[in-house]
């Protein structure tokens, strides 16, 4: 009896991966084993960098808050300590946005933190 191979399914599976690797350089786009390895590695990078993105944005917000706070004559750590003592619960993302786009509102927040 001849060997039965489900070529339709296996070809579809390969085609799906090769479609996902379109635009890659060299053999990475059209050689099955290379394309599969590249695609799998890309998934691990994507997973890792979704975590790193959060880390990087938090660092950026802290830098922006620190720069704006120093223009007001207070350091980042003193500002955050003052906000905590004053009971002002405002996250770093919003605080950085205030520092960048609404300097007057940021000055008011800094004044409250200094008073506490």
Jmol script that loads the backbone (N, CA, C; Angstrom):
load data "model"
ATOM      1  N   UNK A   1       0.854  -1.193   0.000  1.00  0.00           N
ATOM      2  CA  UNK A   1       0.000   0.000   0.000  1.00  0.00           C
ATOM      3  C   UNK A   1       0.890   1.244   0.000  1.00  0.00           C
ATOM      4  N   UNK A   2       0.587   2.245  -0.823  1.00  0.00           N
ATOM      5  CA  UNK A   2       1.412   3.453  -0.861  1.00  0.00           C
ATOM      6  C   UNK A   2       1.272   4.292   0.417  1.00  0.00           C
ATOM      7  N   UNK A   3       2.314   5.057   0.677  1.00  0.00           N
ATOM      8  CA  UNK A   3       2.331   5.912   1.862  1.00  0.00           C
ATOM      9  C   UNK A   3       1.395   7.092   1.640  1.00  0.00           C
ATOM     10  N   UNK A   4       0.603   7.408   2.649  1.00  0.00           N
ATOM     11  CA  UNK A   4      -0.349   8.514   2.541  1.00  0.00           C
ATOM     12  C   UNK A   4       0.246   9.757   3.199  1.00  0.00           C
ATOM     13  N   UNK A   5       0.349  10.814   2.431  1.00  0.00           N
ATOM     14  CA  UNK A   5       0.890  12.071   2.949  1.00  0.00           C
ATOM     15  C   UNK A   5      -0.140  13.161   2.705  1.00  0.00           C
ATOM     16  N   UNK A   6      -0.489  13.861   3.741  1.00  0.00           N
ATOM     17  CA  UNK A   6      -1.475  14.940   3.588  1.00  0.00           C
ATOM     18  C   UNK A   6      -0.753  16.199   3.119  1.00  0.00           C
ATOM     19  N   UNK A   7      -0.448  16.205   1.830  1.00  0.00           N
ATOM     20  CA  UNK A   7       0.327  17.315   1.273  1.00  0.00           C
ATOM     21  C   UNK A   7      -0.432  18.641   1.320  1.00  0.00           C
ATOM     22  N   UNK A   8      -1.735  18.586   1.224  1.00  0.00           N
ATOM     23  CA  UNK A   8      -2.536  19.815   1.240  1.00  0.00           C
ATOM     24  C   UNK A   8      -2.334  20.567   2.551  1.00  0.00           C
ATOM     25  N   UNK A   9      -2.424  19.856   3.669  1.00  0.00           N
ATOM     26  CA  UNK A   9      -2.294  20.499   4.981  1.00  0.00           C
ATOM     27  C   UNK A   9      -0.874  20.971   5.236  1.00  0.00           C
ATOM     28  N   UNK A  10       0.124  20.116   4.898  1.00  0.00           N
ATOM     29  CA  UNK A  10       1.511  20.500   5.178  1.00  0.00           C
ATOM     30  C   UNK A  10       1.943  21.675   4.308  1.00  0.00           C
ATOM     31  N   UNK A  11       1.473  21.704   3.058  1.00  0.00           N
ATOM     32  CA  UNK A  11       1.814  22.828   2.184  1.00  0.00           C
ATOM     33  C   UNK A  11       1.159  24.119   2.691  1.00  0.00           C
ATOM     34  N   UNK A  12      -0.083  24.005   3.154  1.00  0.00           N
ATOM     35  CA  UNK A  12      -0.801  25.173   3.680  1.00  0.00           C
ATOM     36  C   UNK A  12      -0.092  25.727   4.910  1.00  0.00           C
ATOM     37  N   UNK A  13       0.397  24.802   5.767  1.00  0.00           N
ATOM     38  CA  UNK A  13       1.096  25.213   6.979  1.00  0.00           C
ATOM     39  C   UNK A  13       2.381  25.975   6.628  1.00  0.00           C
ATOM     40  N   UNK A  14       3.130  25.447   5.664  1.00  0.00           N
ATOM     41  CA  UNK A  14       4.356  26.123   5.232  1.00  0.00           C
ATOM     42  C   UNK A  14       4.059  27.456   4.575  1.00  0.00           C
ATOM     43  N   UNK A  15       3.032  27.464   3.759  1.00  0.00           N
ATOM     44  CA  UNK A  15       2.660  28.682   3.027  1.00  0.00           C
ATOM     45  C   UNK A  15       2.275  29.810   3.997  1.00  0.00           C
ATOM     46  N   UNK A  16       1.592  29.408   5.084  1.00  0.00           N
ATOM     47  CA  UNK A  16       1.174  30.390   6.093  1.00  0.00           C
ATOM     48  C   UNK A  16       2.393  31.079   6.715  1.00  0.00           C
ATOM     49  N   UNK A  17       3.405  30.293   7.070  1.00  0.00           N
ATOM     50  CA  UNK A  17       4.631  30.854   7.667  1.00  0.00           C
ATOM     51  C   UNK A  17       5.376  31.702   6.647  1.00  0.00           C
ATOM     52  N   UNK A  18       5.488  31.198   5.408  1.00  0.00           N
ATOM     53  CA  UNK A  18       6.208  31.940   4.368  1.00  0.00           C
ATOM     54  C   UNK A  18       5.507  33.268   4.060  1.00  0.00           C
ATOM     55  N   UNK A  19       4.186  33.287   4.191  1.00  0.00           N
ATOM     56  CA  UNK A  19       3.451  34.545   3.990  1.00  0.00           C
ATOM     57  C   UNK A  19       3.803  35.545   5.104  1.00  0.00           C
ATOM     58  N   UNK A  20       3.978  35.027   6.315  1.00  0.00           N
ATOM     59  CA  UNK A  20       4.322  35.898   7.450  1.00  0.00           C
ATOM     60  C   UNK A  20       5.741  36.445   7.358  1.00  0.00           C
ATOM     61  N   UNK A  21       6.621  35.759   6.609  1.00  0.00           N
ATOM     62  CA  UNK A  21       8.012  36.198   6.512  1.00  0.00           C
ATOM     63  C   UNK A  21       8.283  37.013   5.250  1.00  0.00           C
ATOM     64  N   UNK A  22       7.243  37.411   4.546  1.00  0.00           N
ATOM     65  CA  UNK A  22       7.442  38.258   3.364  1.00  0.00           C
ATOM     66  C   UNK A  22       8.114  39.557   3.775  1.00  0.00           C
ATOM     67  N   UNK A  23       9.054  40.022   2.990  1.00  0.00           N
ATOM     68  CA  UNK A  23       9.750  41.262   3.301  1.00  0.00           C
ATOM     69  C   UNK A  23      11.040  41.051   4.063  1.00  0.00           C
ATOM     70  N   UNK A  24      11.299  39.823   4.529  1.00  0.00           N
ATOM     71  CA  UNK A  24      12.564  39.538   5.192  1.00  0.00           C
ATOM     72  C   UNK A  24      13.681  39.469   4.161  1.00  0.00           C
ATOM     73  N   UNK A  25      14.918  39.578   4.598  1.00  0.00           N
ATOM     74  CA  UNK A  25      16.076  39.635   3.695  1.00  0.00           C
ATOM     75  C   UNK A  25      16.554  38.240   3.312  1.00  0.00           C
ATOM     76  N   UNK A  26      16.892  38.068   2.048  1.00  0.00           N
ATOM     77  CA  UNK A  26      17.544  36.845   1.573  1.00  0.00           C
ATOM     78  C   UNK A  26      16.711  35.600   1.760  1.00  0.00           C
ATOM     79  N   UNK A  27      17.361  34.529   2.194  1.00  0.00           N
ATOM     80  CA  UNK A  27      16.704  33.231   2.345  1.00  0.00           C
ATOM     81  C   UNK A  27      15.668  33.242   3.460  1.00  0.00           C
ATOM     82  N   UNK A  28      15.696  34.237   4.303  1.00  0.00           N
ATOM     83  CA  UNK A  28      14.751  34.306   5.423  1.00  0.00           C
ATOM     84  C   UNK A  28      13.304  34.403   4.948  1.00  0.00           C
ATOM     85  N   UNK A  29      13.093  34.814   3.703  1.00  0.00           N
ATOM     86  CA  UNK A  29      11.723  34.960   3.216  1.00  0.00           C
ATOM     87  C   UNK A  29      11.220  33.764   2.416  1.00  0.00           C
ATOM     88  N   UNK A  30      12.124  32.924   1.849  1.00  0.00           N
ATOM     89  CA  UNK A  30      11.628  31.895   0.947  1.00  0.00           C
ATOM     90  C   UNK A  30      12.174  30.489   1.166  1.00  0.00           C
ATOM     91  N   UNK A  31      13.142  30.312   2.051  1.00  0.00           N
ATOM     92  CA  UNK A  31      13.628  28.968   2.371  1.00  0.00           C
ATOM     93  C   UNK A  31      12.928  28.540   3.656  1.00  0.00           C
ATOM     94  N   UNK A  32      12.195  27.422   3.577  1.00  0.00           N
ATOM     95  CA  UNK A  32      11.303  27.023   4.653  1.00  0.00           C
ATOM     96  C   UNK A  32      11.969  26.980   6.021  1.00  0.00           C
ATOM     97  N   UNK A  33      13.098  26.251   6.162  1.00  0.00           N
ATOM     98  CA  UNK A  33      13.699  26.080   7.487  1.00  0.00           C
ATOM     99  C   UNK A  33      14.216  27.405   8.035  1.00  0.00           C
ATOM    100  N   UNK A  34      14.822  28.207   7.167  1.00  0.00           N
ATOM    101  CA  UNK A  34      15.359  29.509   7.599  1.00  0.00           C
ATOM    102  C   UNK A  34      14.211  30.438   7.971  1.00  0.00           C
ATOM    103  N   UNK A  35      13.171  30.462   7.137  1.00  0.00           N
ATOM    104  CA  UNK A  35      12.022  31.338   7.387  1.00  0.00           C
ATOM    105  C   UNK A  35      11.329  30.959   8.692  1.00  0.00           C
ATOM    106  N   UNK A  36      11.164  29.653   8.937  1.00  0.00           N
ATOM    107  CA  UNK A  36      10.502  29.182  10.161  1.00  0.00           C
ATOM    108  C   UNK A  36      11.297  29.591  11.396  1.00  0.00           C
ATOM    109  N   UNK A  37      12.622  29.399  11.343  1.00  0.00           N
ATOM    110  CA  UNK A  37      13.471  29.778  12.479  1.00  0.00           C
ATOM    111  C   UNK A  37      13.414  31.281  12.738  1.00  0.00           C
ATOM    112  N   UNK A  38      13.463  32.063  11.658  1.00  0.00           N
ATOM    113  CA  UNK A  38      13.414  33.521  11.780  1.00  0.00           C
ATOM    114  C   UNK A  38      12.098  33.981  12.379  1.00  0.00           C
ATOM    115  N   UNK A  39      11.010  33.377  11.898  1.00  0.00           N
ATOM    116  CA  UNK A  39       9.679  33.742  12.382  1.00  0.00           C
ATOM    117  C   UNK A  39       9.529  33.401  13.870  1.00  0.00           C
ATOM    118  N   UNK A  40       9.995  32.219  14.266  1.00  0.00           N
ATOM    119  CA  UNK A  40       9.911  31.820  15.678  1.00  0.00           C
ATOM    120  C   UNK A  40      10.747  32.740  16.567  1.00  0.00           C
ATOM    121  N   UNK A  41      11.936  33.083  16.093  1.00  0.00           N
ATOM    122  CA  UNK A  41      12.798  33.991  16.856  1.00  0.00           C
ATOM    123  C   UNK A  41      12.138  35.362  16.984  1.00  0.00           C
ATOM    124  N   UNK A  42      11.465  35.790  15.921  1.00  0.00           N
ATOM    125  CA  UNK A  42      10.755  37.069  15.950  1.00  0.00           C
ATOM    126  C   UNK A  42       9.669  37.098  17.007  1.00  0.00           C
ATOM    127  N   UNK A  43       8.997  35.953  17.198  1.00  0.00           N
ATOM    128  CA  UNK A  43       7.963  35.885  18.229  1.00  0.00           C
ATOM    129  C   UNK A  43       8.558  36.049  19.621  1.00  0.00           C
ATOM    130  N   UNK A  44       9.758  35.475  19.839  1.00  0.00           N
ATOM    131  CA  UNK A  44      10.388  35.626  21.155  1.00  0.00           C
ATOM    132  C   UNK A  44      10.822  37.069  21.382  1.00  0.00           C
ATOM    133  N   UNK A  45      11.313  37.722  20.315  1.00  0.00           N
ATOM    134  CA  UNK A  45      11.675  39.138  20.438  1.00  0.00           C
ATOM    135  C   UNK A  45      10.434  39.978  20.744  1.00  0.00           C
ATOM    136  N   UNK A  46       9.324  39.669  20.081  1.00  0.00           N
ATOM    137  CA  UNK A  46       8.094  40.431  20.282  1.00  0.00           C
ATOM    138  C   UNK A  46       7.616  40.307  21.730  1.00  0.00           C
ATOM    139  N   UNK A  47       7.670  39.081  22.267  1.00  0.00           N
ATOM    140  CA  UNK A  47       7.250  38.855  23.649  1.00  0.00           C
ATOM    141  C   UNK A  47       8.135  39.636  24.613  1.00  0.00           C
ATOM    142  N   UNK A  48       9.457  39.517  24.399  1.00  0.00           N
ATOM    143  CA  UNK A  48      10.416  40.207  25.270  1.00  0.00           C
ATOM    144  C   UNK A  48      10.209  41.722  25.217  1.00  0.00           C
ATOM    145  N   UNK A  49      10.043  42.246  24.002  1.00  0.00           N
ATOM    146  CA  UNK A  49       9.996  43.693  23.850  1.00  0.00           C
ATOM    147  C   UNK A  49       8.665  44.310  24.260  1.00  0.00           C
ATOM    148  N   UNK A  50       7.617  43.490  24.350  1.00  0.00           N
ATOM    149  CA  UNK A  50       6.382  44.021  24.940  1.00  0.00           C
ATOM    150  C   UNK A  50       6.610  44.343  26.410  1.00  0.00           C
ATOM    151  N   UNK A  51       7.455  43.563  27.066  1.00  0.00           N
ATOM    152  CA  UNK A  51       7.808  43.842  28.472  1.00  0.00           C
ATOM    153  C   UNK A  51       8.757  45.044  28.552  1.00  0.00           C
ATOM    154  N   UNK A  52       9.747  45.067  27.664  1.00  0.00           N
ATOM    155  CA  UNK A  52      10.741  46.150  27.680  1.00  0.00           C
ATOM    156  C   UNK A  52      10.120  47.498  27.362  1.00  0.00           C
ATOM    157  N   UNK A  53       9.075  47.500  26.542  1.00  0.00           N
ATOM    158  CA  UNK A  53       8.406  48.745  26.162  1.00  0.00           C
ATOM    159  C   UNK A  53       7.878  49.468  27.405  1.00  0.00           C
ATOM    160  N   UNK A  54       7.301  48.712  28.317  1.00  0.00           N
ATOM    161  CA  UNK A  54       6.773  49.294  29.558  1.00  0.00           C
ATOM    162  C   UNK A  54       7.898  49.906  30.385  1.00  0.00           C
ATOM    163  N   UNK A  55       9.018  49.173  30.457  1.00  0.00           N
ATOM    164  CA  UNK A  55      10.197  49.631  31.193  1.00  0.00           C
ATOM    165  C   UNK A  55      10.755  50.914  30.588  1.00  0.00           C
ATOM    166  N   UNK A  56      10.859  50.932  29.253  1.00  0.00           N
ATOM    167  CA  UNK A  56      11.429  52.087  28.563  1.00  0.00           C
ATOM    168  C   UNK A  56      10.561  53.324  28.718  1.00  0.00           C
ATOM    169  N   UNK A  57       9.234  53.156  28.629  1.00  0.00           N
ATOM    170  CA  UNK A  57       8.358  54.308  28.771  1.00  0.00           C
ATOM    171  C   UNK A  57       8.394  54.868  30.190  1.00  0.00           C
ATOM    172  N   UNK A  58       8.448  53.992  31.190  1.00  0.00           N
ATOM    173  CA  UNK A  58       8.540  54.473  32.578  1.00  0.00           C
ATOM    174  C   UNK A  58       9.817  55.294  32.773  1.00  0.00           C
ATOM    175  N   UNK A  59      10.929  54.818  32.194  1.00  0.00           N
ATOM    176  CA  UNK A  59      12.203  55.543  32.299  1.00  0.00           C
ATOM    177  C   UNK A  59      12.096  56.901  31.613  1.00  0.00           C
ATOM    178  N   UNK A  60      11.433  56.951  30.463  1.00  0.00           N
ATOM    179  CA  UNK A  60      11.255  58.208  29.739  1.00  0.00           C
ATOM    180  C   UNK A  60      10.426  59.195  30.548  1.00  0.00           C
ATOM    181  N   UNK A  61       9.317  58.696  31.137  1.00  0.00           N
ATOM    182  CA  UNK A  61       8.472  59.580  31.943  1.00  0.00           C
ATOM    183  C   UNK A  61       9.249  60.144  33.119  1.00  0.00           C
ATOM    184  N   UNK A  62      10.062  59.312  33.766  1.00  0.00           N
ATOM    185  CA  UNK A  62      10.842  59.768  34.923  1.00  0.00           C
ATOM    186  C   UNK A  62      11.833  60.846  34.496  1.00  0.00           C
ATOM    187  N   UNK A  63      12.477  60.670  33.348  1.00  0.00           N
ATOM    188  CA  UNK A  63      13.424  61.675  32.849  1.00  0.00           C
ATOM    189  C   UNK A  63      12.723  62.996  32.575  1.00  0.00           C
ATOM    190  N   UNK A  64      11.554  62.920  31.984  1.00  0.00           N
ATOM    191  CA  UNK A  64      10.801  64.150  31.672  1.00  0.00           C
ATOM    192  C   UNK A  64      10.347  64.867  32.939  1.00  0.00           C
ATOM    193  N   UNK A  65       9.869  64.101  33.902  1.00  0.00           N
ATOM    194  CA  UNK A  65       9.426  64.694  35.171  1.00  0.00           C
ATOM    195  C   UNK A  65      10.615  65.324  35.887  1.00  0.00           C
ATOM    196  N   UNK A  66      11.743  64.639  35.908  1.00  0.00           N
ATOM    197  CA  UNK A  66      12.942  65.150  36.575  1.00  0.00           C
ATOM    198  C   UNK A  66      13.406  66.456  35.937  1.00  0.00           C
ATOM    199  N   UNK A  67      13.424  66.500  34.600  1.00  0.00           N
ATOM    200  CA  UNK A  67      13.866  67.711  33.900  1.00  0.00           C
ATOM    201  C   UNK A  67      12.953  68.886  34.219  1.00  0.00           C
ATOM    202  N   UNK A  68      11.641  68.630  34.179  1.00  0.00           N
ATOM    203  CA  UNK A  68      10.676  69.704  34.464  1.00  0.00           C
ATOM    204  C   UNK A  68      10.733  70.118  35.930  1.00  0.00           C
ATOM    205  N   UNK A  69      10.919  69.164  36.825  1.00  0.00           N
ATOM    206  CA  UNK A  69      10.977  69.464  38.261  1.00  0.00           C
ATOM    207  C   UNK A  69      12.202  70.313  38.585  1.00  0.00           C
ATOM    208  N   UNK A  70      13.324  70.002  37.959  1.00  0.00           N
ATOM    209  CA  UNK A  70      14.549  70.766  38.217  1.00  0.00           C
ATOM    210  C   UNK A  70      14.425  72.214  37.727  1.00  0.00           C
ATOM    211  N   UNK A  71      13.622  72.433  36.677  1.00  0.00           N
ATOM    212  CA  UNK A  71      13.354  73.813  36.245  1.00  0.00           C
ATOM    213  C   UNK A  71      12.574  74.571  37.311  1.00  0.00           C
ATOM    214  N   UNK A  72      11.812  73.821  38.122  1.00  0.00           N
ATOM    215  CA  UNK A  72      11.046  74.420  39.221  1.00  0.00           C
ATOM    216  C   UNK A  72      11.840  74.449  40.530  1.00  0.00           C
ATOM    217  N   UNK A  73      13.090  73.974  40.481  1.00  0.00           N
ATOM    218  CA  UNK A  73      13.948  74.038  41.662  1.00  0.00           C
ATOM    219  C   UNK A  73      13.753  72.907  42.656  1.00  0.00           C
ATOM    220  N   UNK A  74      13.347  71.751  42.192  1.00  0.00           N
ATOM    221  CA  UNK A  74      13.152  70.596  43.075  1.00  0.00           C
ATOM    222  C   UNK A  74      13.613  69.343  42.310  1.00  0.00           C
ATOM    223  N   UNK A  75      14.157  68.374  43.034  1.00  0.00           N
ATOM    224  CA  UNK A  75      14.608  67.151  42.366  1.00  0.00           C
ATOM    225  C   UNK A  75      13.429  66.185  42.214  1.00  0.00           C
ATOM    226  N   UNK A  76      13.624  65.186  41.378  1.00  0.00           N
ATOM    227  CA  UNK A  76      12.574  64.194  41.125  1.00  0.00           C
ATOM    228  C   UNK A  76      12.166  63.479  42.407  1.00  0.00           C
ATOM    229  N   UNK A  77      13.166  63.032  43.175  1.00  0.00           N
ATOM    230  CA  UNK A  77      12.853  62.258  44.378  1.00  0.00           C
ATOM    231  C   UNK A  77      12.113  63.105  45.413  1.00  0.00           C
ATOM    232  N   UNK A  78      12.525  64.368  45.557  1.00  0.00           N
ATOM    233  CA  UNK A  78      11.833  65.277  46.494  1.00  0.00           C
ATOM    234  C   UNK A  78      10.394  65.534  46.030  1.00  0.00           C
ATOM    235  N   UNK A  79      10.231  65.690  44.712  1.00  0.00           N
ATOM    236  CA  UNK A  79       8.890  65.918  44.156  1.00  0.00           C
ATOM    237  C   UNK A  79       7.989  64.723  44.440  1.00  0.00           C
ATOM    238  N   UNK A  80       8.474  63.510  44.154  1.00  0.00           N
ATOM    239  CA  UNK A  80       7.651  62.323  44.351  1.00  0.00           C
ATOM    240  C   UNK A  80       7.359  62.097  45.839  1.00  0.00           C
ATOM    241  N   UNK A  81       8.344  62.381  46.685  1.00  0.00           N
ATOM    242  CA  UNK A  81       8.123  62.277  48.129  1.00  0.00           C
ATOM    243  C   UNK A  81       7.087  63.277  48.611  1.00  0.00           C
ATOM    244  N   UNK A  82       7.168  64.497  48.082  1.00  0.00           N
ATOM    245  CA  UNK A  82       6.194  65.535  48.442  1.00  0.00           C
ATOM    246  C   UNK A  82       4.787  65.195  47.982  1.00  0.00           C
ATOM    247  N   UNK A  83       4.682  64.630  46.792  1.00  0.00           N
ATOM    248  CA  UNK A  83       3.360  64.230  46.274  1.00  0.00           C
ATOM    249  C   UNK A  83       2.759  63.134  47.153  1.00  0.00           C
ATOM    250  N   UNK A  84       3.598  62.216  47.582  1.00  0.00           N
ATOM    251  CA  UNK A  84       3.129  61.127  48.441  1.00  0.00           C
ATOM    252  C   UNK A  84       2.642  61.671  49.786  1.00  0.00           C
ATOM    253  N   UNK A  85       3.428  62.607  50.363  1.00  0.00           N
ATOM    254  CA  UNK A  85       3.044  63.200  51.651  1.00  0.00           C
ATOM    255  C   UNK A  85       1.759  64.013  51.527  1.00  0.00           C
ATOM    256  N   UNK A  86       1.609  64.700  50.391  1.00  0.00           N
ATOM    257  CA  UNK A  86       0.417  65.528  50.175  1.00  0.00           C
ATOM    258  C   UNK A  86      -0.812  64.682  49.852  1.00  0.00           C
ATOM    259  N   UNK A  87      -0.604  63.409  49.597  1.00  0.00           N
ATOM    260  CA  UNK A  87      -1.732  62.520  49.277  1.00  0.00           C
ATOM    261  C   UNK A  87      -2.224  62.674  47.852  1.00  0.00           C
ATOM    262  N   UNK A  88      -1.365  63.185  46.992  1.00  0.00           N
ATOM    263  CA  UNK A  88      -1.733  63.359  45.577  1.00  0.00           C
ATOM    264  C   UNK A  88      -1.338  62.092  44.830  1.00  0.00           C
ATOM    265  N   UNK A  89      -2.351  61.340  44.397  1.00  0.00           N
ATOM    266  CA  UNK A  89      -2.087  60.098  43.666  1.00  0.00           C
ATOM    267  C   UNK A  89      -2.191  60.380  42.171  1.00  0.00           C
ATOM    268  N   UNK A  90      -1.059  60.655  41.578  1.00  0.00           N
ATOM    269  CA  UNK A  90      -0.996  60.928  40.143  1.00  0.00           C
ATOM    270  C   UNK A  90       0.144  60.081  39.583  1.00  0.00           C
ATOM    271  N   UNK A  91      -0.129  59.338  38.525  1.00  0.00           N
ATOM    272  CA  UNK A  91       0.912  58.432  38.015  1.00  0.00           C
ATOM    273  C   UNK A  91       1.928  59.181  37.150  1.00  0.00           C
ATOM    274  N   UNK A  92       3.030  58.515  36.887  1.00  0.00           N
ATOM    275  CA  UNK A  92       4.153  59.146  36.186  1.00  0.00           C
ATOM    276  C   UNK A  92       3.816  59.499  34.742  1.00  0.00           C
ATOM    277  N   UNK A  93       2.962  58.699  34.126  1.00  0.00           N
ATOM    278  CA  UNK A  93       2.566  58.962  32.735  1.00  0.00           C
ATOM    279  C   UNK A  93       1.842  60.305  32.639  1.00  0.00           C
ATOM    280  N   UNK A  94       0.894  60.527  33.520  1.00  0.00           N
ATOM    281  CA  UNK A  94       0.118  61.767  33.516  1.00  0.00           C
ATOM    282  C   UNK A  94       0.987  62.946  33.938  1.00  0.00           C
ATOM    283  N   UNK A  95       1.840  62.714  34.919  1.00  0.00           N
ATOM    284  CA  UNK A  95       2.734  63.761  35.402  1.00  0.00           C
ATOM    285  C   UNK A  95       3.697  64.212  34.302  1.00  0.00           C
ATOM    286  N   UNK A  96       4.226  63.258  33.530  1.00  0.00           N
ATOM    287  CA  UNK A  96       5.116  63.586  32.414  1.00  0.00           C
ATOM    288  C   UNK A  96       4.367  64.351  31.327  1.00  0.00           C
ATOM    289  N   UNK A  97       3.098  63.972  31.100  1.00  0.00           N
ATOM    290  CA  UNK A  97       2.284  64.674  30.106  1.00  0.00           C
ATOM    291  C   UNK A  97       2.031  66.113  30.545  1.00  0.00           C
ATOM    292  N   UNK A  98       1.758  66.302  31.832  1.00  0.00           N
ATOM    293  CA  UNK A  98       1.580  67.664  32.359  1.00  0.00           C
ATOM    294  C   UNK A  98       2.863  68.480  32.183  1.00  0.00           C
ATOM    295  N   UNK A  99       3.992  67.855  32.489  1.00  0.00           N
ATOM    296  CA  UNK A  99       5.276  68.549  32.386  1.00  0.00           C
ATOM    297  C   UNK A  99       5.558  68.991  30.953  1.00  0.00           C
ATOM    298  N   UNK A 100       5.198  68.145  29.999  1.00  0.00           N
ATOM    299  CA  UNK A 100       5.478  68.445  28.588  1.00  0.00           C
ATOM    300  C   UNK A 100       4.470  69.438  27.988  1.00  0.00           C
ATOM    301  N   UNK A 101       3.175  69.163  28.207  1.00  0.00           N
ATOM    302  CA  UNK A 101       2.131  69.880  27.465  1.00  0.00           C
ATOM    303  C   UNK A 101       1.382  70.949  28.264  1.00  0.00           C
ATOM    304  N   UNK A 102       1.437  70.861  29.590  1.00  0.00           N
ATOM    305  CA  UNK A 102       0.710  71.832  30.425  1.00  0.00           C
ATOM    306  C   UNK A 102       1.613  72.302  31.564  1.00  0.00           C
ATOM    307  N   UNK A 103       2.621  73.122  31.261  1.00  0.00           N
ATOM    308  CA  UNK A 103       3.592  73.519  32.298  1.00  0.00           C
ATOM    309  C   UNK A 103       2.968  74.259  33.487  1.00  0.00           C
ATOM    310  N   UNK A 104       1.907  75.010  33.248  1.00  0.00           N
ATOM    311  CA  UNK A 104       1.267  75.749  34.352  1.00  0.00           C
ATOM    312  C   UNK A 104       0.633  74.780  35.350  1.00  0.00           C
ATOM    313  N   UNK A 105      -0.009  73.748  34.847  1.00  0.00           N
ATOM    314  CA  UNK A 105      -0.614  72.744  35.724  1.00  0.00           C
ATOM    315  C   UNK A 105       0.484  71.990  36.484  1.00  0.00           C
ATOM    316  N   UNK A 106       1.599  71.717  35.805  1.00  0.00           N
ATOM    317  CA  UNK A 106       2.717  71.033  36.461  1.00  0.00           C
ATOM    318  C   UNK A 106       3.282  71.906  37.582  1.00  0.00           C
ATOM    319  N   UNK A 107       3.369  73.225  37.334  1.00  0.00           N
ATOM    320  CA  UNK A 107       3.856  74.145  38.386  1.00  0.00           C
ATOM    321  C   UNK A 107       2.953  74.089  39.611  1.00  0.00           C
ATOM    322  N   UNK A 108       1.642  74.005  39.388  1.00  0.00           N
ATOM    323  CA  UNK A 108       0.702  73.944  40.500  1.00  0.00           C
ATOM    324  C   UNK A 108       0.892  72.650  41.302  1.00  0.00           C
ATOM    325  N   UNK A 109       1.138  71.556  40.605  1.00  0.00           N
ATOM    326  CA  UNK A 109       1.372  70.272  41.268  1.00  0.00           C
ATOM    327  C   UNK A 109       2.657  70.331  42.090  1.00  0.00           C
ATOM    328  N   UNK A 110       3.699  70.939  41.514  1.00  0.00           N
ATOM    329  CA  UNK A 110       4.981  71.085  42.209  1.00  0.00           C
ATOM    330  C   UNK A 110       4.823  71.946  43.457  1.00  0.00           C
ATOM    331  N   UNK A 111       4.031  73.007  43.340  1.00  0.00           N
ATOM    332  CA  UNK A 111       3.790  73.885  44.491  1.00  0.00           C
ATOM    333  C   UNK A 111       3.104  73.115  45.641  1.00  0.00           C
ATOM    334  N   UNK A 112       2.156  72.263  45.300  1.00  0.00           N
ATOM    335  CA  UNK A 112       1.480  71.441  46.327  1.00  0.00           C
ATOM    336  C   UNK A 112       2.474  70.480  46.981  1.00  0.00           C
ATOM    337  N   UNK A 113       3.361  69.891  46.146  1.00  0.00           N
ATOM    338  CA  UNK A 113       4.347  68.947  46.655  1.00  0.00           C
ATOM    339  C   UNK A 113       5.352  69.654  47.570  1.00  0.00           C
ATOM    340  N   UNK A 114       5.750  70.863  47.200  1.00  0.00           N
ATOM    341  CA  UNK A 114       6.699  71.615  48.026  1.00  0.00           C
ATOM    342  C   UNK A 114       6.071  71.998  49.363  1.00  0.00           C
ATOM    343  N   UNK A 115       4.778  72.323  49.348  1.00  0.00           N
ATOM    344  CA  UNK A 115       4.075  72.739  50.565  1.00  0.00           C
ATOM    345  C   UNK A 115       3.926  71.580  51.553  1.00  0.00           C
ATOM    346  N   UNK A 116       3.857  70.376  51.053  1.00  0.00           N
ATOM    347  CA  UNK A 116       3.638  69.214  51.931  1.00  0.00           C
ATOM    348  C   UNK A 116       4.874  68.865  52.746  1.00  0.00           C
TER     349      UNK A 116
END
end "model"
wireframe off; spacefill off
backbone 0.3
color backbone group
